[in-house]
């Protein structure tokens, strides 16, 4: 399982696009390097584009928590956006949806990082609506 981490900027926010599986070993280490590089470079406003993330194991989830704390402790913020169904389910299952700053899209994440009043992504509401749209859902 591999992970590609592509870095770009949106103003002063570092956007890391994750594609693949965030799992123990080299994928988590690659992600850790990108986070460390940004923070050490004074870039503490971070947003993670999760649309290409197909799987996260407990090590990956653990490092997401670490990255959140590192950014916060450095005076910045880590926001996640474009969550896949799998990631939404994992956030709810682990009860970490209340820990992370979750947003529907990149612009909302960037605006929230800059202190603007933005409606956060609500995973419970999303799952409830997803159930209504699913085949056989009510």
C-alpha positions in Angstrom: 0.0 0.0 0.0 1.4 3.3 -0.9 0.6 7.0 -0.3 1.3 10.0 -2.4 1.5 13.3 -0.7 1.3 16.3 -3.0 2.0 19.8 -1.6 0.5 23.0 -2.9 -0.4 26.3 -1.4 -3.6 28.2 -1.2 -2.4 31.7 -0.1 -0.5 31.1 3.1 -2.1 27.7 3.7 -0.1 24.5 2.9 -2.5 22.1 1.3 -1.4 18.4 1.3 -3.3 16.2 -1.0 -3.3 12.5 0.2 -3.7 9.8 -2.3 -3.7 6.1 -1.3 -3.6 4.5 2.1 -2.3 6.2 5.2 -1.0 3.1 7.0 1.9 2.0 9.2 5.4 2.2 7.7 6.5 4.3 4.8 3.1 6.0 4.1 2.9 7.4 7.7 6.6 8.3 7.5 6.2 10.2 4.2 3.3 12.1 5.7 5.2 12.8 8.9 8.1 14.2 6.8 5.8 16.6 5.0 4.2 17.8 8.2 7.6 18.2 9.9 9.0 20.1 6.9 6.1 22.5 6.9 6.1 23.2 10.7 9.9 23.6 10.8 9.6 26.0 7.9 7.2 28.1 9.9 4.2 27.1 7.8 1.7 26.1 10.5 -1.6 26.6 8.6 -2.2 23.2 7.1 -5.1 21.7 5.2 -5.4 18.0 4.2 -7.3 17.1 1.0 -8.6 13.7 1.9 -10.5 12.9 -1.3 -7.9 10.4 -2.5 -7.5 8.6 0.8 -8.9 5.1 0.5 -7.8 3.7 3.8 -6.4 4.8 7.2 -5.2 2.3 9.8 -4.7 3.0 13.5 -1.1 4.3 12.9 -2.3 6.7 10.3 -5.1 7.9 12.5 -2.7 8.3 15.4 -0.4 10.4 13.3 -3.3 12.6 12.2 -3.9 13.3 15.9 -0.2 14.1 16.3 -0.2 16.4 13.3 -3.3 18.2 14.6 -1.5 18.7 18.0 1.8 19.8 16.4 0.1 22.4 14.2 -1.9 23.7 17.2 1.1 23.8 19.5 3.0 25.8 16.8 0.2 28.4 16.8 -1.4 27.1 13.6 -4.3 24.8 12.6 -4.8 21.6 10.7 -8.0 21.3 8.8 -9.3 18.2 6.9 -11.6 18.5 3.9 -13.1 16.4 1.1 -13.5 13.4 3.3 -14.3 10.1 1.6 -17.2 7.9 2.9 -14.6 5.6 4.5 -12.8 8.4 6.3 -16.2 9.8 7.5 -17.1 6.4 8.9 -13.7 6.1 10.6 -14.0 9.5 12.2 -17.3 8.5 13.7 -16.2 5.0 14.7 -13.2 6.4 16.5 -15.1 9.4 17.9 -12.3 11.6 16.6 -14.7 13.7 14.5 -14.9 16.1 17.5 -11.1 16.4 17.7 -10.4 17.4 14.1 -11.4 20.6 12.2 -13.5 19.0 9.3 -14.8 21.0 6.3 -16.7 20.1 3.2 -14.2 21.7 0.7 -10.9 23.5 0.4 -12.3 27.0 0.5 -14.2 26.4 3.7 -11.0 24.9 5.3 -8.9 27.8 4.2 -11.4 30.3 5.4 -11.7 28.6 8.8 -7.9 28.5 9.2 -8.0 32.3 8.7 -10.6 32.7 11.5 -13.7 33.2 9.3 -17.0 31.9 10.5 -17.5 28.7 8.4 -19.9 25.9 9.0 -17.9 22.8 9.8 -18.5 19.5 8.1 -20.9 17.4 10.2 -20.2 13.7 9.7 -23.3 12.6 11.5 -25.5 14.7 9.3 -23.6 13.5 6.2 -24.1 9.8 7.1 -27.8 10.4 7.8 -28.2 12.1 4.4 -26.1 9.5 2.7 -28.4 6.8 4.1 -31.4 8.6 2.5 -29.7 8.7 -0.9 -28.4 5.1 -0.8 -30.3 2.5 -2.8 -33.1 1.3 -0.6 -32.6 4.1 1.9 -35.5 6.0 3.3 
